[in-house]
Amino acid sequence: MALSVENHLKVRFSDDSGKTMDAICFRAFEGNLGQALTEHCGKKAHLLGKLDVNHWQGRKSPQLIIEDAAWPEEL
């Protein structure tokens, strides 16, 4: 799942066991990262970022603030 709002990209990723986590990439489309994340949707990725707590509509949930990404097939 990917959602672009203004210049930010919100995604949900999962591990091999199916556990999911939300992530956001601020200013994703100011460089190449937003486009790369969108093009590689559904593929395995190595994500670099900071863990944070998302406070939204009275709920708290973990989320990753994405700073960079790489794809195993391109390493």
C-alpha positions in Angstrom: 0.0 0.0 0.0 1.3 3.4 -0.9 -0.3 6.8 -0.4 1.1 10.1 -1.6 0.0 13.2 0.2 1.6 16.5 -1.0 5.3 15.5 -1.1 5.1 12.7 1.5 4.7 9.0 0.9 3.0 6.7 3.4 3.5 3.0 3.0 2.8 -0.3 4.9 5.5 -2.9 4.7 5.6 -6.5 6.0 8.2 -9.1 6.9 8.3 -12.7 5.7 5.9 -13.8 8.5 3.2 -11.3 7.4 3.6 -8.8 10.3 3.0 -5.3 9.1 4.2 -1.8 10.1 3.4 1.6 8.7 6.1 3.9 7.4 6.3 7.5 6.1 8.9 9.2 3.9 8.7 13.0 4.3 9.6 15.0 1.2 9.8 11.7 -0.7 9.5 13.3 -4.2 12.0 16.1 -3.7 14.6 13.4 -4.7 14.6 10.0 -6.2 13.5 8.0 -3.1 9.7 8.5 -3.5 9.7 7.4 -7.1 12.0 4.4 -6.3 9.7 3.3 -3.4 6.7 3.6 -5.7 8.3 1.6 -8.5 9.5 -1.2 -6.2 6.1 -1.6 -4.4 5.7 -5.2 -3.3 9.4 -6.1 -3.6 11.7 -6.9 -0.8 13.7 -3.9 0.4 16.3 -2.8 2.9 14.9 0.3 4.7 16.9 2.8 6.7 15.1 5.1 9.1 14.1 6.0 12.6 11.4 4.4 14.7 8.8 6.8 15.9 5.3 6.8 17.5 2.5 8.0 15.2 -0.2 9.9 17.1 -3.3 10.0 15.0 -7.0 10.5 16.0 -6.3 9.6 19.6 -4.4 6.4 18.7 -0.7 5.6 19.0 1.1 3.2 16.6 4.7 2.5 15.7 5.9 3.8 12.4 9.2 4.0 10.6 10.4 7.4 9.3 12.1 6.3 6.0 15.4 8.0 5.2 16.7 5.7 2.5 16.1 2.3 0.8 17.9 -0.3 -1.2 16.7 -3.4 -3.1 18.6 -6.7 -2.7 18.5 -7.4 -6.5 20.2 -4.1 -7.1 23.0 -4.4 -4.5 
